[in-house]
Amino acid sequence: MPELRAILVVGDTTPAGALNFGVHCSRQPHDRLIRERTIAPDDISTCFHTGGTTGAPKIAQQTHWNQVAITWMAGHMADVTSGDRFLTALP
């Protein structure tokens, strides 16, 4: 798989050549992520497997903008204010 850049492992045991999730998280500030990549709203953020209940199974893609919009709408419907903490499970 030529596109594969890294294998990220969650847990105590990290095989040779893999990266440990906890180690990499500890290198980030507590209030934001530091990254080299610029993320555009129309970039694909996630791919979800559909169950094929209305047809053949397929992969549904979401953009970063889709996720922001879904979270904003859910927060608006739940009357979330600026002092609240709100976690959404997407999709």
C-alpha positions, 0 to 999 in steps of 0.5 A, a space after each residue: 500500500 504505497 499511500 501508507 505513511 505510518 502505523 499508529 498503535 494504541 496501547 503499551 506494546 509498539 511493534 518495530 516500525 510503528 508509532 505509539 499514539 500515547 507518545 505522540 499525544 504527549 508531544 502536543 500542547 493540551 489545548 490544540 494540535 500542532 501540525 505541518 499540514 494545512 487542512 482545507 474545508 473540502 479535504 476528505 477527513 473521514 471515510 465511513 463504510 455503509 451497511 448497504 441497507 438501501 443498496 450495495 455497501 460503499 464507502 461514504 466520504 466526509 469533508 472537514 467542512 461536513 464535520 464542522 457543520 454537523 457539530 455546529 448543527 448538533 450544538 445549536 439543537 442542544 443549546 450549547 453555549 461558549 462555556 460548554 464542552 461538547 463532543 459529537 460522534 460522527 456521523 
